Amino acid sequence: MIHRLFFLLLLLVLQACVSSEPPPQTFYYVLEEKPLVYEWEQDSQEAMIKIAGLPSYLLQPNLVMLEDNHQLYYANYHKWANDVRENIQHVLLADLNSETNQTNFVKSCKNCIEISIFILSFYPNENGTVFLNGYFEVNSDVSNIAGKTHLQRQSFAVTAPIMTPNYKGAVSAMRECVNKLSKLIVKGKV
């Protein structure tokens, strides 16, 4: 009797495992739509772009969305394909280098202008808007008369509408926000 009961229980457990649905597909995103290429002018000054600060919710791979009740929702099946910091830096470099030929924007350099970007928030909300805000500091290695390095700080806040109400549309709007940030950096820097 106990063997039959155990066998029936085991059969029920196995049937539950077999009939369960497969997990939903996971989607991975990058900010660039296509491979980005940028060219540098030979005799232009150089400026290093560094993403110096990100909110903690961007240090993990899941996409996030701000809900109406001031909570961040972490998407389980929608993730960044690579490190968000590197992704933002990569598209910023491409955008900045296509915006102006007066400055070559690079990942690293010595004795050059350094632009540090501090992102305080970067997310879509459920109402169809992406927000990107923070500040950037432009630090030139050229000392002034008093022997101090010049530091310029500028805050930014940009938004973009989500044209397609899904995560793909949200990532496209996030990309648009990064492009708007590059235009602000060029205005504030060059």
Rosetta blueprint (number, residue, H / E / L):
1 M L
2 I H
3 H H
4 R H
5 L H
6 F H
7 F H
8 L H
9 L H
10 L H
11 L H
12 L H
13 V H
14 L H
15 Q H
16 A H
17 C H
18 V H
19 S H
20 S L
21 E L
22 P L
23 P L
24 P L
25 Q L
26 T L
27 F E
28 Y E
29 Y E
30 V L
31 L L
32 E L
33 E L
34 K L
35 P L
36 L L
37 V L
38 Y L
39 E L
40 W L
41 E L
42 Q L
43 D L
44 S L
45 Q E
46 E E
47 A E
48 M E
49 I E
50 K E
51 I E
52 A E
53 G E
54 L L
55 P L
56 S H
57 Y H
58 L H
59 L L
60 Q L
61 P L
62 N E
63 L E
64 V E
65 M E
66 L E
67 E L
68 D L
69 N L
70 H L
71 Q L
72 L E
73 Y E
74 Y E
75 A E
76 N E
77 Y E
78 H E
79 K E
80 W E
81 A L
82 N L
83 D L
84 V H
85 R H
86 E H
87 N H
88 I H
89 Q H
90 H H
91 V H
92 L H
93 L H
94 A H
95 D H
96 L H
97 N H
98 S H
99 E H
100 T L
101 N L
102 Q L
103 T E
104 N E
105 F E
106 V E
107 K L
108 S L
109 C L
110 K L
111 N L
112 C L
113 I E
114 E E
115 I E
116 S E
117 I E
118 F E
119 I E
120 L E
121 S E
122 F E
123 Y E
124 P E
125 N E
126 E L
127 N L
128 G L
129 T E
130 V E
131 F E
132 L E
133 N E
134 G E
135 Y E
136 F E
137 E E
138 V E
139 N E
140 S E
141 D E
142 V E
143 S E
144 N L
145 I L
146 A L
147 G L
148 K L
149 T E
150 H E
151 L E
152 Q E
153 R E
154 Q E
155 S E
156 F E
157 A E
158 V E
159 T E
160 A E
161 P E
162 I L
163 M L
164 T L
165 P L
166 N L
167 Y H
168 K H
169 G H
170 A H
171 V H
172 S H
173 A H
174 M H
175 R H
176 E H
177 C H
178 V H
179 N H
180 K H
181 L H
182 S H
183 K H
184 L H
185 I H
186 V H
187 K H
188 G H
189 K H
190 V L
